[in-house]
Amino acid sequence: MKEKTELVIAACIIYNNKLLLVHHEKLDKWLPPGGHIEPNETPDEAARREIKEETGLDVEFIDKEELSEDKNIITQLALPFYANVHSVGDHNHACLYYLCAPKHDIVTLSHESKSYKWVALEELDSHEIPSDIKKIGKLAFEKFKQNL
C-alpha cells in the first residue's frame, strides 16, 4: 500500500544574512517554519498563515514573477525555490519551499516550537541541524544572493 502524502509548505526566511529555524516540538528537529496547505487555500496563503502562526512574522516572498494583468488570472503566486517529498514518520510530505524576507524580526513562537534561532550560512553545518535542512538552507542562501 502506498504511503499517505500530504501537501505542505516551508519558508526559508532570511534576515540580516541569517536563516530562521524553529525547533519543532513534535518532530524534535530544527526546521524552517511551515505546515499543511488547508482546503481552498493557495500555497501563498498557507505560507503566510503558517509563518504568522508559528513565528508571528509577516513576510514578503522573494522571486515572484509578475505578468501583466489578464482577465483570466485571479492572482499570481510566488515560485518555490525548491520542492521535495520527505518522510515525517507515519506519512510523507510533498513540500514546496519558499524564500521569504520578514517585514520585522520580532519572533513570537507558537506552542508547536520549543525555540528558534537565526543561523548564518557558516552555522548550517551544526550537528543539530538535519542534513537535508543544511542543504536546503545553503540553497536558500544562494538563491537569496541571486535576488539581491
C-alpha positions in Angstrom: 0.0 0.0 0.0 1.3 3.4 -0.9 2.1 5.8 2.0 -0.1 8.8 2.5 1.3 12.0 1.1 0.2 15.5 2.2 0.9 18.8 0.5 2.8 21.3 2.7 4.9 24.4 2.5 8.0 25.6 4.3 9.5 29.1 4.4 13.2 29.9 4.3 13.1 33.3 5.9 16.4 35.3 5.6 17.1 38.5 7.6 20.5 40.2 8.1 22.1 37.2 6.3 20.7 34.7 8.7 18.1 31.9 8.2 15.3 31.4 10.7 14.9 27.9 12.1 12.4 26.7 14.7 12.8 23.7 16.9 9.7 21.7 16.1 8.1 20.2 19.2 6.6 17.1 17.7 9.5 16.1 15.4 12.2 17.4 17.8 14.2 18.9 14.8 15.4 22.3 13.7 13.4 23.2 10.6 12.2 26.2 8.7 8.6 27.2 9.7 5.8 25.6 7.7 2.9 23.4 7.6 -0.1 21.9 5.8 -2.0 23.6 3.0 -5.6 23.7 4.0 -8.6 23.0 1.6 -9.3 26.0 -0.6 -6.1 27.7 0.3 -3.3 28.6 -2.1 0.3 27.8 -1.2 1.0 31.5 -0.7 -1.9 31.8 1.7 -0.8 28.7 3.6 2.8 30.1 3.8 1.7 33.4 5.2 -0.7 31.8 7.7 1.8 29.2 8.9 4.6 31.7 9.2 2.3 34.1 11.2 1.0 31.2 13.4 4.5 29.7 14.1 6.6 32.9 14.4 4.4 35.9 14.5 6.2 37.3 11.4 4.7 38.9 8.3 6.8 38.2 5.2 7.3 39.1 1.6 8.0 36.4 -1.0 11.3 36.7 -2.9 11.2 35.6 -6.6 7.7 36.2 -7.5 7.1 36.6 -11.2 4.6 39.2 -12.2 2.9 39.1 -15.6 0.8 41.9 -17.0 -2.8 41.8 -15.8 -5.2 39.4 -17.6 -8.9 38.8 -17.0 -8.3 35.1 -16.5 -5.6 35.5 -13.8 -7.1 35.9 -10.4 -3.8 36.2 -8.5 -0.2 35.5 -9.2 1.6 33.1 -6.9 5.2 33.0 -5.5 7.5 30.5 -7.0 9.0 27.9 -4.8 12.8 27.8 -5.0 12.8 24.0 -4.2 10.4 21.1 -3.7 10.7 17.6 -2.4 8.9 14.7 -0.9 10.2 13.7 2.6 9.1 11.3 5.4 7.8 12.6 8.7 7.5 9.1 10.2 3.9 7.9 9.6 3.4 9.7 6.3 5.1 11.8 3.6 5.1 15.5 2.9 5.2 16.9 -0.6 6.8 20.2 0.3 7.1 23.5 -1.6 9.9 25.7 -0.2 9.6 29.4 -0.4 12.2 32.1 0.0 10.9 35.0 2.2 12.1 38.2 3.8 10.4 39.3 7.1 8.9 42.8 7.5 10.3 42.8 11.0 12.5 40.5 13.1 10.4 40.1 16.3 9.7 36.4 16.6 6.8 35.1 18.7 6.8 31.3 18.9 3.6 29.1 18.9 3.2 26.0 21.0 4.4 23.9 18.1 8.0 25.1 18.6 10.4 24.8 21.5 12.8 27.5 20.4 14.1 29.5 17.4 17.4 30.8 16.1 18.7 32.9 13.3 21.5 30.9 11.6 24.3 32.2 9.4 25.4 30.3 6.4 28.6 29.0 8.1 26.5 27.8 11.1 24.3 25.5 9.0 26.9 22.7 9.4 26.0 22.4 13.1 25.4 18.7 14.1 22.0 19.5 15.4 20.5 20.6 12.0 19.3 17.7 9.9 21.4 17.1 6.7 18.5 17.8 4.3 17.8 21.2 6.0 21.5 22.1 5.8 21.4 21.5 2.0 18.1 23.3 1.6 19.3 26.2 3.8 22.5 26.6 1.7 20.4 26.6 -1.5 18.2 29.3 0.1 21.2 31.5 0.8 22.4 31.0 -2.8 19.0 31.9 -4.2 18.7 34.9 -1.9 22.1 36.3 -3.1 21.0 35.9 -6.7 17.9 38.0 -6.0 19.8 41.0 -4.3 
